[in-house]
Amino acid sequence: MSEACLSPKPSRRSDVAPFLAMDVLSAAARLEGEGRTIIHMEVGQPSAPAPQLALTAARAALEHGRLGYTEARGIRSFRERLVRHYRDTYSVEIDESRVVATTGSSAGFNLAFLAAFDAGDRIALTSPGYPAYRNIIRALGLVPVEIEVGAETRWCLTPDLLEAAQKDGPIKGVLVASPANPTGTMMTPQALSELVRYCDGNGIWFISDEIYHGLVYGTEQATALSTSHNAIIINSFSKYYCMTGWRIGWMVLPECLVRPVERIAQSLYISPPELSQIAATAALDATDELELVKAGYAKNRELLLQALPELGFDKLLPLDGAFYVYADTRRFSNDSLAFTKAMLEEAGVAATPGADFDISNGSAYTRFSFAGSNENMVEALTRLKNWLA
Ligand SMILES: Cc1ncc(COP(=O)(O)O)c(C=O)c1O
């Protein structure tokens, strides 16, 4: 074969940044392979198993059920149970026809972006923010518009910031998580409502990632649906419900997007796994068990809020919800990538460098997840204390 023969290349759109939290996880696994014990505070996943009710339902389905494709939008009983969830949790009435089951919230983003936007459309995100947003947006040929948020707005997006970003070109959509990853901050119901109304008034799709709902510590949580039924709601069983590996989530859509999403879902995924839909339906009744898990996070949160400042991590963002502490770590290093690498290798504590979430200012920050056990938090603090001494 001649030298001049052109070999095929990966697409330009696939050239998205790696997820550093996963790289930290791999480095931690390498150290564990060498016999070290590592305290994992890098990935945002609950250490608790799926609730018993979900496991019992799944076992029964495996025992006598034939698991097959379902409707692309999910099984009806699952969607109907979610309608009740909105009534009970938020006093919001929705029609079952607007609920779509998805393969985790990650599939929900793909479907929502494909149904609402055309290639080249500009989508606003906060920075810091969850890195997969910008990667999915880029991979789909859309343009992420990262808007820096800081202490002035309590790390939240506002209509003014959005208005300013519109000067560089029209924004077609806004994606916001509240509580947010990595900051753990929440928009007040009023701030959320103002932003949703701004979007409605300016023909902008508002996409509300409500995946950390339920994990809120003494702050009021609101769904964007309370303000507008044009909002696209994305949620998941991965966080509050402790079902990361089941890959199951849902969306509530404005009526005009239901059929477009259904058509795309039929071709992209056919349907979410039936077993996970059955288990997730049962998980919606597991409040007692899940509130106990949440009480564990609340205890971890209290512990870290008290102990981290004593170790010198004295600039923490307001910790309203989720299970993350986002700490300004400039006191220790201006390069959080190097800082977290040393922390992992020398102290055996894995945390995520802020560069994952914020390309401009992330090197000043480190994210610690407190989704692990209380014993692990105590051990992490002891190790950090010895390391920093
Ligand atoms: C803010 C946010 N949204 C979405 C996801 C994706 O979750 P899943 O696809 O498991 O529902 C995550 C995962 O960490 C997240 O932090």
The ligand as a Gaussian input file, in Angstrom:
#p B3LYP/6-31G(d) Opt

LIG

0 1
 C      -25.028000      17.853000      37.164000
 C      -25.058000      16.465000      36.605000
 N      -25.934000      16.184000      35.629000
 C      -25.962000      14.963000      35.059000
 C      -25.110000      13.946000      35.468000
 C      -25.185000      12.595000      34.763000
 O      -25.858000      11.655000      35.486000
 P      -26.604000      10.347000      34.929000
 O      -26.353000      10.226000      33.472000
 O      -26.014000       9.225000      35.713000
 O      -28.051000      10.551000      35.214000
 C      -24.208000      14.184000      36.502000
 C      -23.274000      13.138000      36.959000
 O      -22.418000      13.320000      37.790000
 C      -24.169000      15.489000      37.086000
 O      -23.322000      15.802000      38.071000

